[in-house]
Amino acid sequence: MLISKETFDTEISLCQKMFKKKASCAWGKCENCAVPLLLQKLYKGEVIERKEAVAEFKANIFR
């Protein structure tokens, strides 16, 4: 674990707020963004690669 749960939650909440506001941020459009995936890797050490798994993960984050 490279980042704490608190940091992960804070950063993911920023992603969620930007998604709800306009579906994009300074990094780009949410649908193409890898920031949530990177945060997951840094927090849990889990790499999500399969297209279906990525879509499911993002759907859960952006609900």
BELSULQUI-V937619 format. One record per residue. N is the residue number from 0. RES is the residue in one small letter. PHI is phi in degrees with one decimal (none if undefined). OMEGA is omega in degrees with one decimal (999 if undefined). D_FIRST is the distance of its C-alpha to the first C-alpha in whole Angstrom. Layout:
BEGIN
n=N res=RES phi=PHI omega=OMEGA d_first=D_FIRST
n=N res=RES phi=PHI omega=OMEGA d_first=D_FIRST
END
This chain:
BEGIN
n=0 res=m phi=none omega=179.3 d_first=0
n=1 res=l phi=-98.4 omega=176.3 d_first=4
n=2 res=i phi=-127.4 omega=-179.4 d_first=6
n=3 res=s phi=-78.6 omega=176.2 d_first=7
n=4 res=k phi=-61.6 omega=179.5 d_first=9
n=5 res=e phi=-60.7 omega=178.7 d_first=12
n=6 res=t phi=-65.0 omega=178.2 d_first=11
n=7 res=f phi=-57.0 omega=-178.7 d_first=11
n=8 res=d phi=-61.1 omega=179.5 d_first=14
n=9 res=t phi=-63.4 omega=-177.9 d_first=16
n=10 res=e phi=-68.6 omega=177.9 d_first=15
n=11 res=i phi=-65.0 omega=179.3 d_first=16
n=12 res=s phi=-65.3 omega=174.6 d_first=19
n=13 res=l phi=-63.8 omega=177.1 d_first=20
n=14 res=c phi=-59.6 omega=-178.6 d_first=20
n=15 res=q phi=-62.6 omega=179.3 d_first=22
n=16 res=k phi=-62.6 omega=-179.9 d_first=25
n=17 res=m phi=-66.8 omega=177.7 d_first=25
n=18 res=f phi=-61.7 omega=-178.8 d_first=26
n=19 res=k phi=-66.6 omega=-177.7 d_first=28
n=20 res=k phi=-75.3 omega=-175.7 d_first=30
n=21 res=k phi=-153.6 omega=178.4 d_first=31
n=22 res=a phi=58.9 omega=174.7 d_first=28
n=23 res=s phi=-165.1 omega=176.0 d_first=27
n=24 res=c phi=-147.2 omega=-179.2 d_first=26
n=25 res=a phi=-64.4 omega=179.9 d_first=26
n=26 res=w phi=-81.1 omega=-179.4 d_first=24
n=27 res=g phi=136.5 omega=-179.3 d_first=26
n=28 res=k phi=-77.0 omega=-176.5 d_first=27
n=29 res=c phi=-57.6 omega=-177.5 d_first=24
n=30 res=e phi=-62.0 omega=-178.9 d_first=26
n=31 res=n phi=-105.1 omega=-171.4 d_first=25
n=32 res=c phi=-80.8 omega=177.7 d_first=22
n=33 res=a phi=-109.4 omega=-178.2 d_first=18
n=34 res=v phi=-58.7 omega=178.0 d_first=16
n=35 res=p phi=-59.3 omega=178.9 d_first=15
n=36 res=l phi=-66.7 omega=176.8 d_first=14
n=37 res=l phi=-64.8 omega=177.9 d_first=12
n=38 res=l phi=-60.2 omega=178.0 d_first=10
n=39 res=q phi=-61.5 omega=179.2 d_first=10
n=40 res=k phi=-63.6 omega=-179.0 d_first=8
n=41 res=l phi=-70.4 omega=-177.5 d_first=6
n=42 res=y phi=-85.1 omega=-174.5 d_first=5
n=43 res=k phi=-108.1 omega=-177.6 d_first=6
n=44 res=g phi=72.7 omega=-176.0 d_first=6
n=45 res=e phi=-101.1 omega=177.1 d_first=10
n=46 res=v phi=-100.0 omega=179.9 d_first=13
n=47 res=i phi=-106.4 omega=-174.0 d_first=16
n=48 res=e phi=-118.7 omega=-176.8 d_first=19
n=49 res=r phi=-62.0 omega=-176.8 d_first=22
n=50 res=k phi=-53.9 omega=-179.3 d_first=24
n=51 res=e phi=-66.1 omega=-179.9 d_first=24
n=52 res=a phi=-67.1 omega=177.6 d_first=21
n=53 res=v phi=-63.6 omega=-179.7 d_first=20
n=54 res=a phi=-61.5 omega=179.8 d_first=23
n=55 res=e phi=-66.8 omega=178.9 d_first=22
n=56 res=f phi=-60.9 omega=180.0 d_first=19
n=57 res=k phi=-64.5 omega=178.4 d_first=21
n=58 res=a phi=-62.0 omega=178.9 d_first=23
n=59 res=n phi=-68.6 omega=180.0 d_first=21
n=60 res=i phi=-69.8 omega=-172.0 d_first=19
n=61 res=f phi=-94.8 omega=175.6 d_first=23
n=62 res=r phi=-72.4 omega=999 d_first=25
END
